[in-house]
Amino acid sequence: MAEIFDLPYEFVDHLIKPGLACEHFHVPLDAYLSRTAKNGGADSATSLIGNIRSKIKDGGHGQTLQQMYGSGLDRMWRGCGDIDVIRGVWAFLCRNKEQLKTVKVTAYARRDRDEPDDKNKLYSGNVYDLYFKGRSDKAALKKMVDDRFFGLDCIGFLGNYFVWAGEWADYSGVQPRNWPEKVCKQKVERASDIKQLDILCWRGHVAIVDWIWHMASDKSVCVDICQSSSGGPQCNSRVVIEETGIRVAGRRQFKIKHRGNPAMPVHDYCSIMRRAGFFY
């Protein structure tokens, strides 16, 4: 636990402006990916990892992706992939384009929240023909991100930010509902007490305070929030958070009075928690 010198918005920029470095170009990782069906599912990513994991060898005779990254591949398809693993898989695909003709995948759109058991198929084929044929490597990878073969969910975003900023040595997979008990244990009780790097906690989502603008009233504060949700990694500017008299599990609930710009996708009542020794 230590002082942080890089704010969450800088990590958002690292991911999408201009994006993650791969060979001599950058690719924006601007997709939201979650294994939870009601949050869109991870059908494209599951199709890719399941079919390529041990199928092809680097350069035709080197290691497979499974040998190179092991369980890191499983975290990746769930939306919690280490960004260096994602970059490594991208580079592997670019180096082995011809072999991708033997790798069959199916691309899917997001699952509908009201019908989470139904997959929404877009198209099927081999990876080379669908993505690399007639495209630059950069354009091919961007298309794969657009089709949600790669992306981050809320804990993938915050976990990678903690590693990138130096708070964690390695990614720690903690479900959103457990963050108040395992990651950020100090309760924030007042809107006037909210600080940068405080964590907004819902049962199924987490986000982080990036910047404090001003008190909007005696019980509400204007802030910037960073997160990965629908639309991918993002910074929501000028969000207004209002304290309420409601408590759930002993934690004060805060209302998202104004969702900011772009509008926060998740805006139900939340608790706000603080990680000891984690400050800017």
C-alpha positions as CSV (number, residue, x, y, z in Angstrom):
1,M,0.0,0.0,0.0
2,A,1.6,3.2,-1.1
3,E,1.3,6.7,-2.7
4,I,0.1,6.5,-6.3
5,F,1.6,8.8,-8.9
6,D,-0.6,7.8,-11.9
7,L,-4.3,8.5,-11.8
8,P,-7.0,6.1,-13.2
9,Y,-7.7,8.4,-16.2
10,E,-4.1,8.0,-17.3
11,F,-4.6,4.2,-17.3
12,V,-7.7,4.7,-19.4
13,D,-5.6,6.7,-21.8
14,H,-2.9,4.0,-21.7
15,L,-5.6,1.4,-22.8
16,I,-7.3,3.4,-25.5
17,K,-5.4,6.5,-26.4
18,P,-3.6,5.3,-28.5
19,G,-3.9,1.8,-27.0
20,L,-1.7,-1.1,-26.1
21,A,1.6,-1.5,-27.9
22,C,1.9,-4.5,-30.2
23,E,5.1,-4.7,-32.3
24,H,5.3,-1.3,-34.1
25,F,1.7,-0.1,-33.6
26,H,-1.0,0.4,-30.9
27,V,-4.4,-1.1,-30.6
28,P,-7.1,0.4,-28.4
29,L,-8.5,-2.1,-25.9
30,D,-11.8,-0.3,-25.8
31,A,-14.2,-3.3,-25.3
32,Y,-16.1,-4.5,-22.3
33,L,-15.9,-8.2,-21.8
34,S,-17.5,-10.2,-19.0
35,R,-18.1,-13.9,-18.6
36,T,-21.4,-13.1,-16.9
37,A,-24.2,-13.7,-19.4
38,K,-26.4,-10.9,-18.2
39,N,-23.5,-8.5,-18.7
40,G,-23.1,-9.6,-22.3
41,G,-21.1,-12.8,-21.9
42,A,-17.7,-13.7,-23.4
43,D,-18.8,-16.0,-26.3
44,S,-16.4,-14.7,-28.9
45,A,-13.4,-14.9,-26.5
46,T,-14.4,-18.4,-25.4
47,S,-14.6,-19.5,-29.0
48,L,-11.1,-18.2,-29.7
49,I,-9.3,-19.5,-26.6
50,G,-10.9,-22.9,-26.8
51,N,-9.8,-23.4,-30.3
52,I,-6.4,-21.9,-30.4
53,R,-5.0,-22.7,-26.9
54,S,-2.9,-25.7,-27.9
55,K,-3.6,-25.9,-31.6
56,I,-0.7,-24.0,-33.2
57,K,2.9,-23.6,-32.3
58,D,4.8,-20.3,-32.5
59,G,6.6,-20.3,-35.8
60,G,5.4,-23.8,-36.5
61,H,7.7,-25.5,-34.0
62,G,7.8,-23.4,-30.9
63,Q,5.5,-23.1,-27.8
64,T,1.7,-23.0,-27.9
65,L,-0.2,-20.2,-26.2
66,Q,-1.1,-22.7,-23.4
67,Q,2.6,-23.3,-22.8
68,M,3.4,-19.6,-22.9
69,Y,0.6,-18.2,-20.7
70,G,-1.2,-21.1,-19.0
71,S,-4.0,-19.9,-16.7
72,G,-3.5,-16.3,-18.0
73,L,-5.5,-17.4,-21.0
74,D,-8.5,-18.3,-18.8
75,R,-8.4,-14.9,-17.1
76,M,-8.2,-13.2,-20.5
77,W,-11.4,-14.8,-21.9
78,R,-13.2,-13.8,-18.7
79,G,-12.3,-10.1,-19.1
80,C,-9.6,-10.2,-16.4
81,G,-6.6,-10.7,-18.6
82,D,-3.2,-9.3,-17.7
83,I,-2.5,-6.5,-20.3
84,D,0.9,-8.0,-21.0
85,V,-0.7,-11.4,-21.7
86,I,-3.2,-9.7,-24.1
87,R,-0.3,-8.0,-25.9
88,G,1.6,-11.3,-26.1
89,V,-1.4,-13.1,-27.6
90,W,-1.8,-10.3,-30.1
91,A,1.8,-10.6,-31.2
92,F,1.5,-14.4,-31.4
93,L,-1.5,-14.0,-33.8
94,C,0.4,-11.6,-36.0
95,R,3.5,-13.8,-36.1
96,N,1.5,-16.9,-37.0
97,K,-1.1,-15.5,-39.5
98,E,-0.8,-18.4,-41.9
99,Q,-1.5,-21.0,-39.2
100,L,-4.6,-19.1,-38.3
101,K,-6.3,-20.5,-41.4
102,T,-6.7,-23.7,-39.4
103,V,-8.3,-22.0,-36.3
104,K,-12.1,-21.9,-36.5
105,V,-13.9,-19.3,-34.5
106,T,-17.4,-17.9,-34.1
107,A,-17.9,-14.2,-33.4
108,Y,-20.9,-13.2,-31.2
109,A,-22.6,-10.0,-30.3
110,R,-23.4,-9.2,-26.7
111,R,-26.0,-11.4,-25.1
112,D,-29.2,-9.5,-24.3
113,R,-29.8,-8.8,-20.6
114,D,-33.4,-10.0,-20.8
115,E,-32.5,-13.2,-22.6
116,P,-29.0,-14.1,-21.2
117,D,-29.2,-17.8,-22.1
118,D,-29.3,-17.0,-25.9
119,K,-26.1,-16.5,-27.9
120,N,-26.2,-13.8,-30.6
121,K,-24.1,-15.3,-33.4
122,L,-22.6,-12.9,-36.0
123,Y,-20.4,-15.1,-38.3
124,S,-18.1,-18.1,-38.3
125,G,-14.9,-19.0,-40.1
126,N,-11.2,-19.2,-39.7
127,V,-9.3,-16.4,-37.9
128,Y,-7.2,-15.5,-40.9
129,D,-10.1,-15.1,-43.4
130,L,-12.3,-13.3,-41.0
131,Y,-9.8,-10.9,-39.6
132,F,-6.3,-10.8,-41.2
133,K,-7.1,-11.3,-44.9
134,G,-7.0,-8.0,-46.7
135,R,-6.2,-6.1,-43.4
136,S,-3.1,-4.7,-41.7
137,D,-2.2,-6.4,-38.4
138,K,-3.4,-3.4,-36.6
139,A,-6.8,-3.3,-38.3
140,A,-7.2,-7.1,-37.8
141,L,-6.6,-6.9,-34.1
142,K,-8.9,-3.8,-33.8
143,K,-11.7,-5.8,-35.5
144,M,-11.2,-8.6,-33.1
145,V,-11.5,-6.2,-30.2
146,D,-14.6,-4.8,-31.8
147,D,-16.0,-8.3,-32.0
148,R,-15.2,-8.8,-28.3
149,F,-12.5,-11.4,-28.5
150,F,-10.5,-9.2,-26.2
151,G,-11.7,-6.7,-23.5
152,L,-11.8,-6.0,-19.8
153,D,-14.6,-6.2,-17.2
154,C,-14.7,-4.0,-14.1
155,I,-12.4,-6.1,-11.9
156,G,-10.1,-6.7,-14.9
157,F,-9.8,-2.9,-15.3
158,L,-9.2,-2.1,-11.6
159,G,-7.0,-5.1,-11.0
160,N,-4.8,-4.1,-14.0
161,Y,-4.8,-0.5,-12.8
162,F,-3.6,-1.6,-9.4
163,V,-0.7,-3.5,-11.0
164,W,0.1,-0.7,-13.5
165,A,0.1,1.9,-10.8
166,G,2.3,-0.2,-8.5
167,E,-0.2,-1.0,-5.8
168,W,-0.2,-4.7,-6.5
169,A,2.7,-6.8,-7.6
170,D,0.3,-9.3,-9.4
171,Y,-3.3,-9.3,-10.4
172,S,-5.6,-10.6,-7.6
173,G,-9.0,-11.8,-8.8
174,V,-11.6,-10.7,-6.3
175,Q,-15.3,-10.6,-7.2
176,P,-17.0,-7.2,-7.0
177,R,-19.2,-8.2,-4.0
178,N,-16.1,-9.0,-2.0
179,W,-14.1,-5.8,-2.6
180,P,-15.4,-4.1,0.6
181,E,-14.1,-7.1,2.7
182,K,-10.9,-7.9,0.9
183,V,-9.6,-4.9,-1.1
184,C,-11.0,-1.6,0.2
185,K,-12.2,-2.1,3.8
186,Q,-12.6,1.5,5.1
187,K,-16.1,2.9,4.9
188,V,-16.7,6.4,3.5
189,E,-19.7,8.0,5.4
190,R,-20.0,11.5,3.9
191,A,-20.0,13.0,0.4
192,S,-17.6,15.6,1.8
193,D,-15.2,12.8,2.8
194,I,-14.9,11.2,-0.7
195,K,-11.3,11.3,-2.0
196,Q,-9.5,10.3,-5.2
197,L,-9.0,6.6,-5.5
198,D,-12.0,5.7,-3.4
199,I,-13.9,2.7,-4.8
200,L,-17.6,2.7,-5.7
201,C,-18.9,-0.8,-4.8
202,W,-22.1,-2.4,-6.1
203,R,-22.9,-6.1,-5.6
204,G,-21.8,-6.8,-9.2
205,H,-19.6,-3.9,-10.2
206,V,-16.7,-1.6,-9.0
207,A,-15.5,1.7,-10.2
208,I,-12.9,4.3,-8.9
209,V,-12.9,8.0,-8.2
210,D,-10.4,9.8,-10.4
211,W,-10.8,13.4,-9.6
212,I,-12.7,15.6,-7.1
213,W,-14.2,18.8,-8.6
214,H,-16.3,20.5,-5.9
215,M,-19.1,20.0,-3.5
216,A,-22.4,20.3,-5.4
217,S,-24.3,20.7,-2.2
218,D,-23.8,20.0,1.5
219,K,-24.5,16.3,0.8
220,S,-23.3,15.8,-2.8
221,V,-20.0,16.1,-4.6
222,C,-19.0,16.4,-8.3
223,V,-16.3,13.9,-9.4
224,D,-14.8,12.0,-12.3
225,I,-15.1,8.3,-12.3
226,C,-13.1,5.7,-14.2
227,Q,-14.2,2.1,-14.9
228,S,-14.8,-0.6,-17.5
229,S,-18.5,-1.2,-18.1
230,S,-20.7,-1.1,-21.2
231,G,-18.6,0.7,-23.8
232,G,-15.3,-0.5,-22.3
233,P,-12.7,1.4,-20.3
234,Q,-13.9,4.9,-19.8
235,C,-13.7,8.1,-17.8
236,N,-17.1,9.6,-16.8
237,S,-16.7,13.3,-16.2
238,R,-18.6,15.5,-13.7
239,V,-20.6,12.7,-12.0
240,V,-22.6,14.0,-9.0
241,I,-22.7,11.6,-6.0
242,E,-25.1,12.2,-3.2
243,E,-25.1,10.7,0.2
244,T,-28.3,9.1,1.6
245,G,-29.6,7.9,4.9
246,I,-29.8,4.4,3.6
247,R,-27.5,1.6,4.9
248,V,-26.9,-1.8,3.5
249,A,-24.7,-4.3,5.3
250,G,-23.6,-1.5,7.6
251,R,-22.4,0.7,4.8
252,R,-23.9,4.0,3.8
253,Q,-25.4,4.1,0.4
254,F,-24.7,6.8,-2.1
255,K,-26.9,7.9,-5.0
256,I,-25.6,8.7,-8.5
257,K,-27.6,11.9,-8.8
258,H,-26.0,12.9,-12.2
259,R,-24.3,10.2,-14.4
260,G,-21.7,12.5,-16.0
261,N,-20.4,12.5,-19.5
262,P,-20.4,10.0,-21.0
263,A,-23.2,8.7,-18.7
264,M,-22.2,6.0,-16.2
265,P,-23.8,2.7,-17.4
266,V,-24.2,1.5,-13.8
267,H,-26.0,4.0,-11.6
268,D,-27.8,2.2,-8.8
269,Y,-27.2,3.0,-5.2
270,C,-23.7,2.0,-4.1
271,S,-21.3,2.1,-1.1
272,I,-18.0,3.9,-1.3
273,M,-14.9,2.3,0.2
274,R,-11.3,3.2,0.8
275,R,-8.1,1.2,0.6
276,A,-5.8,1.9,3.5
277,G,-2.6,3.6,2.5
278,F,-3.8,4.0,-1.1
279,F,-3.7,7.7,-2.0
280,Y,-2.6,10.2,-4.7
